[in-house]
Amino acid sequence: MDGRAVDEEPEFDAEGLFDEDYLHFYDSALTEERDREDAELVWRLLGLAPGSEVLDVACGHGRIANRLAERGCVVTGLDSSTPFLQHARADAAERDVHVDYVEGDMRELPWPNRFDGVLNWFTAFGYFSDAGNRRVLTEVRQALRPGGRFALELINLVELLPRFREHAVHEVGDDLLIDHHRLDPLTMRSHAERLIVRAGRVRRIPYAIRLFTAPELRDWLHDAGFTDVTFHGEDGEPLTRQHRRMIAVATR
């Protein structure tokens, strides 16, 4: 493998990707029902209870963090997107719950030995060089108390590969979102350009995602100091080839 390729930071316009257009196009997929189901699965896999301290890394617009707060968890949410955090805070206020929302970088978590559980959901991992991605795992482990759990939810690469498409189109009314993907087999990184046509405006946004098999991710988690790594599908059952999502649960 070309060592330079995985160590270089991929082209990733995070500010352009995670904005109001993202919420506009994903609104139909991230429904209230799905949000409740995801929060329930996180609750179960992390073994949470009222009063548990939880960190949602790359919390987005708070769809899981706010629901965990409704269940009595003490929740902190971290994200790099100002618009997402504004939505998260507004939703928390509507639900009459408190979540400590912080704008920051998941490679630098300023909370050592604090949390009972940490989650990273909806393929919000793999945005950086391999060194940067590994640093995220190390930072998460340090943020957990001994015995705390980390739940990491990603695409199930084994299920994805047979149906991988270089182009994907999503329409909302007259608005278009078109993703052009190029999968690099040497780095297992999907390089993409997103084309958004909305309200008479056209934007092009580059981004990239590192993809993982379960054995590789298990090795990375062990290298970061985690133990007892298990893998599940989107239904919480043991991971199979048919599951579209892969959830790693690791213990500090």
FIKOLZA-1660 file (N, C-alpha, C; in steps of 0.1 Angstrom, whole numbers, plus 5000, padded with zeros to 4 digits):
% residues 252
   i   px   py   pz ch aa at
   1 5008 4988 5000  A  M  N
   1 5000 5000 5000  A  M CA
   1 5009 5012 5000  A  M  C
   2 5005 5023 4993  A  D  N
   2 5012 5035 4992  A  D CA
   2 5010 5042 5006  A  D  C
   3 5020 5043 5014  A  G  N
   3 5019 5048 5027  A  G CA
   3 5016 5063 5027  A  G  C
   4 5021 5070 5017  A  R  N
   4 5018 5084 5016  A  R CA
   4 5003 5087 5014  A  R  C
   5 4996 5078 5006  A  A  N
   5 4982 5080 5003  A  A CA
   5 4973 5080 5015  A  A  C
   6 4976 5071 5025  A  V  N
   6 4967 5070 5036  A  V CA
   6 4971 5080 5047  A  V  C
   7 4983 5085 5046  A  D  N
   7 4988 5095 5056  A  D CA
   7 4984 5110 5052  A  D  C
   8 4981 5112 5039  A  E  N
   8 4978 5125 5035  A  E CA
   8 4963 5128 5039  A  E  C
   9 4961 5141 5042  A  E  N
   9 4947 5145 5045  A  E CA
   9 4939 5145 5032  A  E  C
  10 4928 5138 5031  A  P  N
  10 4920 5138 5019  A  P CA
  10 4913 5152 5017  A  P  C
  11 4910 5155 5005  A  E  N
  11 4902 5167 5003  A  E CA
  11 4888 5166 5008  A  E  C
  12 4885 5175 5018  A  F  N
  12 4872 5174 5025  A  F CA
  12 4867 5188 5029  A  F  C
  13 4857 5192 5022  A  D  N
  13 4851 5205 5025  A  D CA
  13 4840 5203 5035  A  D  C
  14 4844 5203 5048  A  A  N
  14 4834 5200 5059  A  A CA
  14 4824 5211 5060  A  A  C
  15 4829 5223 5059  A  E  N
  15 4819 5235 5060  A  E CA
  15 4809 5235 5049  A  E  C
  16 4814 5231 5037  A  G  N
  16 4804 5231 5026  A  G CA
  16 4795 5219 5026  A  G  C
  17 4800 5208 5032  A  L  N
  17 4792 5196 5032  A  L CA
  17 4781 5196 5043  A  L  C
  18 4785 5200 5055  A  F  N
  18 4776 5199 5066  A  F CA
  18 4769 5213 5069  A  F  C
  19 4759 5216 5061  A  D  N
  19 4752 5229 5062  A  D CA
  19 4737 5227 5060  A  D  C
  20 4730 5238 5057  A  E  N
  20 4716 5237 5056  A  E CA
  20 4711 5228 5044  A  E  C
  21 4719 5227 5033  A  D  N
  21 4716 5219 5022  A  D CA
  21 4716 5204 5026  A  D  C
  22 4725 5200 5035  A  Y  N
  22 4726 5186 5040  A  Y CA
  22 4713 5183 5047  A  Y  C
  23 4709 5192 5056  A  L  N
  23 4696 5189 5063  A  L CA
  23 4684 5189 5054  A  L  C
  24 4684 5197 5044  A  H  N
  24 4673 5198 5034  A  H CA
  24 4672 5184 5027  A  H  C
  25 4683 5178 5023  A  F  N
  25 4682 5166 5015  A  F CA
  25 4681 5154 5023  A  F  C
  26 4686 5154 5036  A  Y  N
  26 4685 5142 5044  A  Y CA
  26 4673 5142 5053  A  Y  C
  27 4665 5152 5052  A  D  N
  27 4653 5153 5062  A  D CA
  27 4644 5141 5060  A  D  C
  28 4642 5136 5048  A  S  N
  28 4632 5125 5046  A  S CA
  28 4638 5112 5051  A  S  C
  29 4651 5111 5052  A  A  N
  29 4658 5098 5057  A  A CA
  29 4658 5098 5072  A  A  C
  30 4662 5110 5078  A  L  N
  30 4663 5110 5092  A  L CA
  30 4650 5115 5099  A  L  C
  31 4641 5105 5099  A  T  N
  31 4628 5108 5104  A  T CA
  31 4627 5107 5120  A  T  C
  32 4616 5111 5125  A  E  N
  32 4614 5110 5140  A  E CA
  32 4615 5096 5144  A  E  C
  33 4609 5087 5137  A  E  N
  33 4609 5073 5140  A  E CA
  33 4623 5067 5140  A  E  C
  34 4631 5071 5130  A  R  N
  34 4645 5066 5129  A  R CA
  34 4653 5071 5141  A  R  C
  35 4651 5084 5144  A  D  N
  35 4658 5090 5155  A  D CA
  35 4656 5083 5168  A  D  C
  36 4643 5080 5170  A  R  N
  36 4640 5073 5183  A  R CA
  36 4646 5059 5183  A  R  C
  37 4646 5052 5171  A  E  N
  37 4651 5038 5171  A  E CA
  37 4666 5039 5173  A  E  C
  38 4673 5049 5167  A  D  N
  38 4688 5050 5169  A  D CA
  38 4691 5053 5183  A  D  C
  39 4683 5062 5190  A  A  N
  39 4686 5065 5204  A  A CA
  39 4684 5053 5213  A  A  C
  40 4673 5045 5210  A  E  N
  40 4671 5033 5217  A  E CA
  40 4682 5023 5216  A  E  C
  41 4687 5021 5203  A  L  N
  41 4698 5012 5201  A  L CA
  41 4711 5017 5208  A  L  C
  42 4714 5029 5208  A  V  N
  42 4726 5035 5215  A  V CA
  42 4724 5032 5230  A  V  C
  43 4712 5035 5235  A  W  N
  43 4709 5033 5249  A  W CA
  43 4713 5018 5253  A  W  C
  44 4708 5009 5245  A  R  N
  44 4710 4995 5248  A  R CA
  44 4725 4990 5246  A  R  C
  45 4731 4994 5235  A  L  N
  45 4745 4989 5232  A  L CA
  45 4755 4995 5242  A  L  C
  46 4752 5008 5247  A  L  N
  46 4761 5014 5256  A  L CA
  46 4758 5010 5271  A  L  C
  47 4747 5004 5273  A  G  N
  47 4743 5000 5286  A  G CA
  47 4740 5013 5295  A  G  C
  48 4733 5022 5289  A  L  N
  48 4730 5035 5296  A  L CA
  48 4719 5034 5306  A  L  C
  49 4719 5044 5315  A  A  N
  49 4708 5045 5325  A  A CA
  49 4706 5060 5328  A  A  C
  50 4695 5064 5334  A  P  N
  50 4694 5078 5338  A  P CA
  50 4706 5082 5347  A  P  C
  51 4711 5094 5343  A  G  N
  51 4723 5098 5350  A  G CA
  51 4736 5095 5344  A  G  C
  52 4736 5086 5334  A  S  N
  52 4749 5083 5326  A  S CA
  52 4754 5095 5319  A  S  C
  53 4767 5097 5320  A  E  N
  53 4773 5108 5312  A  E CA
  53 4777 5103 5298  A  E  C
  54 4772 5110 5288  A  V  N
  54 4774 5105 5274  A  V CA
  54 4780 5116 5266  A  V  C
  55 4789 5112 5257  A  L  N
  55 4794 5122 5247  A  L CA
  55 4790 5117 5233  A  L  C
  56 4784 5126 5225  A  D  N
  56 4780 5123 5211  A  D CA
  56 4790 5131 5203  A  D  C
  57 4800 5123 5197  A  V  N
  57 4810 5129 5189  A  V CA
  57 4806 5130 5174  A  V  C
  58 4807 5142 5169  A  A  N
  58 4800 5145 5156  A  A CA
  58 4785 5143 5157  A  A  C
  59 4780 5151 5166  A  C  N
  59 4766 5150 5170  A  C CA
  59 4756 5155 5160  A  C  C
  60 4761 5163 5150  A  G  N
  60 4752 5168 5140  A  G CA
  60 4742 5178 5146  A  G  C
  61 4729 5176 5142  A  H  N
  61 4719 5185 5146  A  H CA
  61 4712 5180 5159  A  H  C
  62 4718 5171 5166  A  G  N
  62 4713 5167 5179  A  G CA
  62 4702 5156 5179  A  G  C
  63 4700 5149 5168  A  R  N
  63 4689 5140 5167  A  R CA
  63 4690 5129 5177  A  R  C
  64 4702 5124 5181  A  I  N
  64 4703 5114 5191  A  I CA
  64 4706 5120 5205  A  I  C
  65 4715 5129 5205  A  A  N
  65 4719 5136 5218  A  A CA
  65 4706 5141 5226  A  A  C
  66 4697 5147 5219  A  N  N
  66 4686 5153 5226  A  N CA
  66 4676 5142 5231  A  N  C
  67 4675 5131 5223  A  R  N
  67 4667 5120 5228  A  R CA
  67 4673 5113 5240  A  R  C
  68 4686 5112 5240  A  L  N
  68 4692 5106 5252  A  L CA
  68 4691 5115 5264  A  L  C
  69 4691 5128 5262  A  A  N
  69 4688 5137 5273  A  A CA
  69 4674 5135 5278  A  A  C
  70 4665 5133 5269  A  E  N
  70 4651 5131 5273  A  E CA
  70 4650 5118 5282  A  E  C
  71 4659 5109 5280  A  R  N
  71 4658 5097 5288  A  R CA
  71 4666 5098 5301  A  R  C
  72 4672 5110 5304  A  G  N
  72 4678 5113 5317  A  G CA
  72 4693 5112 5317  A  G  C
  73 4699 5110 5305  A  C  N
  73 4714 5111 5304  A  C CA
  73 4719 5125 5305  A  C  C
  74 4731 5126 5310  A  V  N
  74 4738 5139 5311  A  V CA
  74 4747 5139 5298  A  V  C
  75 4743 5148 5288  A  V  N
  75 4748 5146 5275  A  V CA
  75 4756 5158 5271  A  V  C
  76 4768 5155 5264  A  T  N
  76 4776 5165 5258  A  T CA
  76 4776 5162 5243  A  T  C
  77 4775 5172 5234  A  G  N
  77 4775 5170 5220  A  G CA
  77 4786 5178 5214  A  G  C
  78 4795 5172 5206  A  L  N
  78 4806 5179 5199  A  L CA
  78 4804 5178 5184  A  L  C
  79 4805 5189 5177  A  D  N
  79 4805 5189 5162  A  D CA
  79 4813 5202 5157  A  D  C
  80 4817 5201 5145  A  S  N
  80 4825 5212 5139  A  S CA
  80 4816 5221 5131  A  S  C
  81 4803 5218 5129  A  S  N
  81 4794 5226 5121  A  S CA
  81 4786 5235 5129  A  S  C
  82 4788 5248 5127  A  T  N
  82 4780 5258 5134  A  T CA
  82 4765 5257 5131  A  T  C
  83 4761 5256 5119  A  P  N
  83 4746 5254 5116  A  P CA
  83 4740 5242 5123  A  P  C
  84 4747 5231 5123  A  F  N
  84 4742 5219 5129  A  F CA
  84 4740 5221 5144  A  F  C
  85 4750 5228 5150  A  L  N
  85 4749 5230 5165  A  L CA
  85 4737 5240 5168  A  L  C
  86 4735 5249 5159  A  Q  N
  86 4724 5259 5161  A  Q CA
  86 4710 5251 5161  A  Q  C
  87 4709 5242 5151  A  H  N
  87 4697 5233 5151  A  H CA
  87 4696 5225 5163  A  H  C
  88 4707 5219 5167  A  A  N
  88 4707 5210 5179  A  A CA
  88 4702 5218 5192  A  A  C
  89 4707 5230 5194  A  R  N
  89 4703 5238 5205  A  R CA
  89 4689 5242 5205  A  R  C
  90 4684 5245 5193  A  A  N
  90 4670 5249 5191  A  A CA
  90 4661 5237 5194  A  A  C
  91 4665 5226 5189  A  D  N
  91 4656 5214 5192  A  D CA
  91 4656 5210 5206  A  D  C
  92 4668 5211 5213  A  A  N
  92 4669 5208 5227  A  A CA
  92 4659 5218 5235  A  A  C
  93 4659 5230 5231  A  A  N
  93 4650 5240 5238  A  A CA
  93 4636 5236 5236  A  A  C
  94 4632 5232 5224  A  E  N
  94 4618 5228 5221  A  E CA
  94 4614 5216 5230  A  E  C
  95 4624 5207 5232  A  R  N
  95 4621 5195 5240  A  R CA
  95 4623 5197 5255  A  R  C
  96 4627 5209 5258  A  D  N
  96 4629 5213 5272  A  D CA
  96 4639 5203 5279  A  D  C
  97 4651 5201 5272  A  V  N
  97 4662 5193 5277  A  V CA
  97 4674 5201 5276  A  V  C
  98 4684 5197 5284  A  H  N
  98 4697 5204 5283  A  H CA
  98 4708 5195 5278  A  H  C
  99 4715 5199 5268  A  V  N
  99 4727 5192 5263  A  V CA
  99 4738 5203 5261  A  V  C
 100 4750 5200 5266  A  D  N
 100 4761 5209 5264  A  D CA
 100 4767 5207 5251  A  D  C
 101 4763 5216 5241  A  Y  N
 101 4768 5215 5228  A  Y CA
 101 4781 5223 5226  A  Y  C
 102 4791 5217 5221  A  V  N
 102 4804 5223 5219  A  V CA
 102 4809 5222 5205  A  V  C
 103 4814 5234 5200  A  E  N
 103 4820 5234 5186  A  E CA
 103 4834 5230 5187  A  E  C
 104 4838 5219 5180  A  G  N
 104 4852 5215 5182  A  G CA
 104 4856 5204 5172  A  G  C
 105 4868 5199 5174  A  D  N
 105 4874 5189 5165  A  D CA
 105 4875 5176 5172  A  D  C
 106 4869 5165 5166  A  M  N
 106 4869 5152 5173  A  M CA
 106 4883 5146 5175  A  M  C
 107 4893 5152 5169  A  R  N
 107 4907 5148 5172  A  R CA
 107 4913 5154 5184  A  R  C
 108 4905 5163 5191  A  E  N
 108 4910 5169 5203  A  E CA
 108 4898 5170 5213  A  E  C
 109 4897 5160 5222  A  L  N
 109 4886 5160 5231  A  L CA
 109 4891 5164 5245  A  L  C
 110 4886 5175 5250  A  P  N
 110 4891 5180 5263  A  P CA
 110 4885 5175 5276  A  P  C
 111 4881 5162 5276  A  W  N
 111 4874 5156 5287  A  W CA
 111 4879 5143 5291  A  W  C
 112 4891 5143 5297  A  P  N
 112 4897 5130 5301  A  P CA
 112 4889 5123 5312  A  P  C
 113 4887 5110 5311  A  N  N
 113 4881 5101 5321  A  N CA
 113 4868 5106 5326  A  N  C
 114 4859 5111 5317  A  R  N
 114 4847 5117 5321  A  R CA
 114 4834 5109 5318  A  R  C
 115 4834 5102 5307  A  F  N
 115 4821 5097 5302  A  F CA
 115 4819 5082 5304  A  F  C
 116 4806 5078 5306  A  D  N
 116 4803 5064 5307  A  D CA
 116 4801 5058 5293  A  D  C
 117 4797 5066 5284  A  G  N
 117 4796 5062 5270  A  G CA
 117 4798 5072 5260  A  G  C
 118 4804 5068 5249  A  V  N
 118 4806 5077 5237  A  V CA
 118 4800 5071 5225  A  V  C
 119 4794 5079 5217  A  L  N
 119 4789 5074 5204  A  L CA
 119 4793 5083 5192  A  L  C
 120 4795 5076 5181  A  N  N
 120 4798 5083 5168  A  N CA
 120 4790 5076 5158  A  N  C
 121 4780 5083 5152  A  W  N
 121 4769 5077 5145  A  W CA
 121 4768 5082 5131  A  W  C
 122 4762 5074 5122  A  F  N
 122 4758 5078 5108  A  F CA
 122 4771 5081 5100  A  F  C
 123 4780 5072 5100  A  T  N
 123 4793 5073 5092  A  T CA
 123 4799 5087 5094  A  T  C
 124 4801 5090 5107  A  A  N
 124 4808 5103 5110  A  A CA
 124 4823 5100 5114  A  A  C
 125 4828 5089 5110  A  F  N
 125 4842 5086 5113  A  F CA
 125 4849 5082 5099  A  F  C
 126 4862 5086 5098  A  G  N
 126 4869 5083 5086  A  G CA
 126 4871 5094 5077  A  G  C
 127 4870 5107 5082  A  Y  N
 127 4871 5119 5074  A  Y CA
 127 4886 5123 5072  A  Y  C
 128 4895 5118 5080  A  F  N
 128 4909 5123 5080  A  F CA
 128 4919 5114 5074  A  F  C
 129 4932 5117 5075  A  S  N
 129 4942 5107 5072  A  S CA
 129 4941 5096 5081  A  S  C
 130 4948 5085 5078  A  D  N
 130 4947 5073 5088  A  D CA
 130 4953 5077 5101  A  D  C
 131 4963 5086 5102  A  A  N
 131 4968 5090 5114  A  A CA
 131 4958 5098 5122  A  A  C
 132 4951 5107 5115  A  G  N
 132 4940 5115 5121  A  G CA
 132 4929 5107 5126  A  G  C
 133 4925 5097 5118  A  N  N
 133 4914 5088 5122  A  N CA
 133 4918 5080 5135  A  N  C
 134 4930 5075 5135  A  R  N
 134 4934 5068 5147  A  R CA
 134 4935 5077 5159  A  R  C
 135 4938 5089 5157  A  R  N
 135 4938 5098 5168  A  R CA
 135 4924 5100 5174  A  R  C
 136 4914 5100 5166  A  V  N
 136 4900 5101 5171  A  V CA
 136 4898 5090 5181  A  V  C
 137 4901 5078 5177  A  L  N
 137 4899 5066 5186  A  L CA
 137 4906 5068 5199  A  L  C
 138 4919 5072 5198  A  T  N
 138 4927 5074 5210  A  T CA
 138 4920 5085 5219  A  T  C
 139 4915 5096 5213  A  E  N
 139 4909 5106 5221  A  E CA
 139 4896 5101 5227  A  E  C
 140 4889 5093 5220  A  V  N
 140 4876 5088 5226  A  V CA
 140 4879 5079 5238  A  V  C
 141 4889 5070 5236  A  R  N
 141 4893 5062 5248  A  R CA
 141 4896 5070 5260  A  R  C
 142 4904 5080 5258  A  Q  N
 142 4908 5088 5269  A  Q CA
 142 4897 5096 5276  A  Q  C
 143 4886 5099 5268  A  A  N
 143 4875 5106 5273  A  A CA
 143 4866 5097 5281  A  A  C
 144 4867 5084 5280  A  L  N
 144 4859 5074 5287  A  L CA
 144 4864 5071 5301  A  L  C
 145 4856 5069 5310  A  R  N
 145 4860 5063 5323  A  R CA
 145 4864 5048 5321  A  R  C
 146 4872 5043 5329  A  P  N
 146 4875 5028 5329  A  P CA
 146 4862 5020 5329  A  P  C
 147 4860 5011 5319  A  G  N
 147 4848 5003 5318  A  G CA
 147 4838 5010 5309  A  G  C
 148 4840 5022 5305  A  G  N
 148 4830 5029 5296  A  G CA
 148 4830 5023 5282  A  G  C
 149 4820 5025 5275  A  R  N
 149 4818 5019 5262  A  R CA
 149 4817 5030 5251  A  R  C
 150 4822 5025 5239  A  F  N
 150 4822 5034 5227  A  F CA
 150 4814 5026 5216  A  F  C
 151 4804 5033 5210  A  A  N
 151 4797 5027 5199  A  A CA
 151 4799 5036 5186  A  A  C
 152 4804 5029 5176  A  L  N
 152 4808 5035 5164  A  L CA
 152 4801 5029 5152  A  L  C
 153 4792 5037 5145  A  E  N
 153 4783 5032 5135  A  E CA
 153 4787 5037 5122  A  E  C
 154 4789 5027 5113  A  L  N
 154 4795 5030 5099  A  L CA
 154 4787 5022 5089  A  L  C
 155 4791 5024 5076  A  I  N
 155 4787 5016 5065  A  I CA
 155 4793 5002 5067  A  I  C
 156 4785 4991 5064  A  N  N
 156 4790 4978 5063  A  N CA
 156 4796 4976 5049  A  N  C
 157 4810 4976 5049  A  L  N
 157 4816 4976 5036  A  L CA
 157 4814 4963 5028  A  L  C
 158 4813 4952 5035  A  V  N
 158 4810 4939 5029  A  V CA
 158 4797 4939 5021  A  V  C
 159 4787 4945 5027  A  E  N
 159 4774 4946 5021  A  E CA
 159 4774 4956 5010  A  E  C
 160 4782 4967 5011  A  L  N
 160 4782 4978 5002  A  L CA
 160 4788 4974 4988  A  L  C
 161 4799 4967 4989  A  L  N
 161 4808 4965 4977  A  L CA
 161 4800 4959 4965  A  L  C
 162 4791 4949 4967  A  P  N
 162 4784 4943 4955  A  P CA
 162 4775 4953 4948  A  P  C
 163 4770 4963 4956  A  R  N
 163 4761 4973 4950  A  R CA
 163 4767 4987 4949  A  R  C
 164 4780 4988 4950  A  F  N
 164 4787 5001 4949  A  F CA
 164 4783 5008 4936  A  F  C
 165 4779 5021 4937  A  R  N
 165 4776 5028 4925  A  R CA
 165 4785 5041 4925  A  R  C
 166 4790 5044 4913  A  E  N
 166 4798 5056 4912  A  E CA
 166 4790 5069 4912  A  E  C
 167 4777 5068 4909  A  H  N
 167 4769 5080 4909  A  H CA
 167 4756 5077 4917  A  H  C
 168 4752 5086 4925  A  A  N
 168 4739 5085 4932  A  A CA
 168 4732 5099 4931  A  A  C
 169 4719 5098 4929  A  V  N
 169 4711 5110 4927  A  V CA
 169 4700 5110 4937  A  V  C
 170 4698 5122 4944  A  H  N
 170 4687 5124 4953  A  H CA
 170 4679 5136 4950  A  H  C
 171 4666 5135 4949  A  E  N
 171 4658 5147 4945  A  E CA
 171 4648 5150 4956  A  E  C
 172 4647 5163 4959  A  V  N
 172 4637 5169 4968  A  V CA
 172 4630 5180 4960  A  V  C
 173 4618 5177 4955  A  G  N
 173 4611 5187 4946  A  G CA
 173 4620 5189 4934  A  G  C
 174 4623 5202 4931  A  D  N
 174 4631 5205 4920  A  D CA
 174 4646 5206 4923  A  D  C
 175 4650 5203 4936  A  D  N
 175 4663 5203 4940  A  D CA
 175 4670 5190 4938  A  D  C
 176 4683 5190 4934  A  L  N
 176 4691 5178 4931  A  L CA
 176 4703 5178 4940  A  L  C
 177 4706 5166 4945  A  L  N
 177 4719 5162 4951  A  L CA
 177 4725 5151 4943  A  L  C
 178 4737 5152 4938  A  I  N
 178 4743 5142 4930  A  I CA
 178 4757 5139 4935  A  I  C
 179 4760 5127 4939  A  D  N
 179 4773 5123 4944  A  D CA
 179 4780 5115 4934  A  D  C
 180 4792 5118 4931  A  H  N
 180 4801 5111 4922  A  H CA
 180 4812 5105 4931  A  H  C
 181 4813 5091 4931  A  H  N
 181 4822 5084 4940  A  H CA
 181 4833 5077 4932  A  H  C
 182 4845 5077 4938  A  R  N
 182 4856 5069 4932  A  R CA
 182 4862 5062 4944  A  R  C
 183 4861 5049 4944  A  L  N
 183 4867 5040 4954  A  L CA
 183 4881 5036 4951  A  L  C
 184 4890 5040 4960  A  D  N
 184 4904 5037 4958  A  D CA
 184 4907 5024 4966  A  D  C
 185 4911 5013 4959  A  P  N
 185 4913 5000 4966  A  P CA
 185 4926 5000 4974  A  P  C
 186 4935 5009 4971  A  L  N
 186 4947 5009 4979  A  L CA
 186 4946 5016 4992  A  L  C
 187 4937 5025 4994  A  T  N
 187 4935 5032 5006  A  T CA
 187 4921 5029 5013  A  T  C
 188 4913 5022 5006  A  M  N
 188 4899 5019 5010  A  M CA
 188 4892 5033 5014  A  M  C
 189 4894 5042 5006  A  R  N
 189 4888 5055 5008  A  R CA
 189 4879 5059 4996  A  R  C
 190 4867 5063 4998  A  S  N
 190 4858 5067 4988  A  S CA
 190 4860 5082 4986  A  S  C
 191 4865 5086 4975  A  H  N
 191 4866 5101 4972  A  H CA
 191 4854 5105 4964  A  H  C
 192 4848 5116 4968  A  A  N
 192 4835 5120 4962  A  A CA
 192 4835 5135 4959  A  A  C
 193 4827 5138 4949  A  E  N
 193 4823 5152 4947  A  E CA
 193 4808 5152 4947  A  E  C
 194 4803 5161 4956  A  R  N
 194 4788 5163 4957  A  R CA
 194 4784 5176 4949  A  R  C
 195 4775 5174 4940  A  L  N
 195 4769 5185 4932  A  L CA
 195 4755 5188 4937  A  L  C
 196 4753 5200 4942  A  I  N
 196 4740 5204 4947  A  I CA
 196 4734 5215 4938  A  I  C
 197 4722 5213 4933  A  V  N
 197 4715 5222 4925  A  V CA
 197 4702 5226 4933  A  V  C
 198 4702 5238 4939  A  R  N
 198 4691 5242 4947  A  R CA
 198 4688 5257 4946  A  R  C
 199 4676 5261 4944  A  A  N
 199 4672 5275 4944  A  A CA
 199 4680 5283 4934  A  A  C
 200 4683 5277 4923  A  G  N
 200 4690 5285 4912  A  G CA
 200 4705 5285 4915  A  G  C
 201 4710 5278 4925  A  R  N
 201 4724 5278 4928  A  R CA
 201 4730 5265 4926  A  R  C
 202 4743 5264 4921  A  V  N
 202 4750 5252 4919  A  V CA
 202 4762 5252 4927  A  V  C
 203 4765 5241 4935  A  R  N
 203 4777 5240 4943  A  R CA
 203 4783 5227 4941  A  R  C
 204 4796 5226 4942  A  R  N
 204 4804 5214 4941  A  R CA
 204 4812 5213 4954  A  R  C
 205 4811 5201 4960  A  I  N
 205 4817 5199 4974  A  I CA
 205 4825 5187 4974  A  I  C
 206 4838 5187 4975  A  P  N
 206 4846 5175 4976  A  P CA
 206 4846 5169 4991  A  P  C
 207 4846 5156 4992  A  Y  N
 207 4847 5150 5005  A  Y CA
 207 4852 5136 5003  A  Y  C
 208 4856 5129 5014  A  A  N
 208 4861 5115 5013  A  A CA
 208 4858 5108 5026  A  A  C
 209 4856 5095 5025  A  I  N
 209 4853 5087 5036  A  I CA
 209 4862 5074 5036  A  I  C
 210 4868 5071 5047  A  R  N
 210 4876 5059 5048  A  R CA
 210 4866 5048 5052  A  R  C
 211 4867 5037 5045  A  L  N
 211 4858 5025 5047  A  L CA
 211 4866 5014 5054  A  L  C
 212 4859 5006 5062  A  F  N
 212 4865 4996 5070  A  F CA
 212 4858 4982 5069  A  F  C
 213 4865 4972 5070  A  T  N
 213 4860 4959 5073  A  T CA
 213 4860 4957 5088  A  T  C
 214 4853 4948 5094  A  A  N
 214 4853 4946 5108  A  A CA
 214 4867 4942 5114  A  A  C
 215 4874 4933 5107  A  P  N
 215 4887 4929 5113  A  P CA
 215 4897 4941 5114  A  P  C
 216 4897 4949 5103  A  E  N
 216 4906 4961 5104  A  E CA
 216 4902 4971 5115  A  E  C
 217 4889 4973 5116  A  L  N
 217 4884 4983 5126  A  L CA
 217 4887 4977 5140  A  L  C
 218 4885 4964 5142  A  R  N
 218 4888 4958 5155  A  R CA
 218 4903 4960 5158  A  R  C
 219 4912 4958 5148  A  D  N
 219 4926 4960 5151  A  D CA
 219 4929 4975 5155  A  D  C
 220 4923 4984 5148  A  W  N
 220 4924 4998 5151  A  W CA
 220 4920 5001 5165  A  W  C
 221 4908 4996 5169  A  L  N
 221 4903 4998 5183  A  L CA
 221 4912 4992 5193  A  L  C
 222 4917 4980 5191  A  H  N
 222 4927 4974 5200  A  H CA
 222 4940 4983 5201  A  H  C
 223 4944 4987 5190  A  D  N
 223 4957 4996 5189  A  D CA
 223 4955 5008 5198  A  D  C
 224 4942 5013 5198  A  A  N
 224 4939 5026 5206  A  A CA
 224 4937 5023 5221  A  A  C
 225 4937 5010 5224  A  G  N
 225 4936 5006 5238  A  G CA
 225 4923 5001 5243  A  G  C
 226 4914 4999 5233  A  F  N
 226 4901 4993 5237  A  F CA
 226 4901 4978 5238  A  F  C
 227 4892 4972 5246  A  T  N
 227 4891 4958 5247  A  T CA
 227 4876 4954 5244  A  T  C
 228 4874 4941 5243  A  D  N
 228 4861 4935 5242  A  D CA
 228 4853 4941 5230  A  D  C
 229 4859 4941 5218  A  V  N
 229 4852 4947 5207  A  V CA
 229 4842 4937 5201  A  V  C
 230 4830 4942 5199  A  T  N
 230 4819 4934 5193  A  T CA
 230 4813 4941 5181  A  T  C
 231 4807 4934 5172  A  F  N
 231 4801 4940 5160  A  F CA
 231 4787 4936 5159  A  F  C
 232 4779 4946 5155  A  H  N
 232 4764 4945 5154  A  H CA
 232 4759 4951 5141  A  H  C
 233 4747 4947 5136  A  G  N
 233 4741 4954 5125  A  G CA
 233 4732 4965 5130  A  G  C
 234 4724 4971 5121  A  E  N
 234 4715 4982 5125  A  E CA
 234 4704 4978 5134  A  E  C
 235 4701 4965 5135  A  D  N
 235 4691 4960 5144  A  D CA
 235 4696 4956 5157  A  D  C
 236 4709 4957 5159  A  G  N
 236 4716 4954 5172  A  G CA
 236 4720 4939 5173  A  G  C
 237 4716 4931 5163  A  E  N
 237 4720 4917 5163  A  E CA
 237 4735 4916 5158  A  E  C
 238 4741 4904 5161  A  P  N
 238 4755 4902 5156  A  P CA
 238 4756 4905 5141  A  P  C
 239 4767 4911 5137  A  L  N
 239 4769 4916 5123  A  L CA
 239 4769 4904 5113  A  L  C
 240 4761 4906 5102  A  T  N
 240 4761 4897 5091  A  T CA
 240 4765 4904 5078  A  T  C
 241 4767 4896 5067  A  R  N
 241 4769 4902 5054  A  R CA
 241 4757 4910 5049  A  R  C
 242 4745 4907 5054  A  Q  N
 242 4733 4914 5049  A  Q CA
 242 4731 4927 5055  A  Q  C
 243 4736 4930 5067  A  H  N
 243 4734 4942 5073  A  H CA
 243 4740 4954 5065  A  H  C
 244 4732 4965 5064  A  R  N
 244 4737 4977 5057  A  R CA
 244 4746 4985 5066  A  R  C
 245 4744 4984 5079  A  R  N
 245 4752 4993 5088  A  R CA
 245 4760 4983 5097  A  R  C
 246 4772 4988 5101  A  M  N
 246 4781 4981 5110  A  M CA
 246 4783 4989 5123  A  M  C
 247 4781 4983 5134  A  I  N
 247 4783 4991 5147  A  I CA
 247 4793 4983 5155  A  I  C
 248 4804 4990 5158  A  A  N
 248 4814 4984 5167  A  A CA
 248 4812 4989 5181  A  A  C
 249 4812 4981 5191  A  V  N
 249 4811 4985 5205  A  V CA
 249 4823 4980 5212  A  V  C
 250 4831 4990 5217  A  A  N
 250 4843 4987 5224  A  A CA
 250 4844 4992 5238  A  A  C
 251 4851 4985 5247  A  T  N
 251 4852 4989 5261  A  T CA
 251 4866 4994 5264  A  T  C
 252 4866 5005 5272  A  R  N
 252 4879 5010 5277  A  R CA
 252 4883 5000 5289  A  R  C
% end
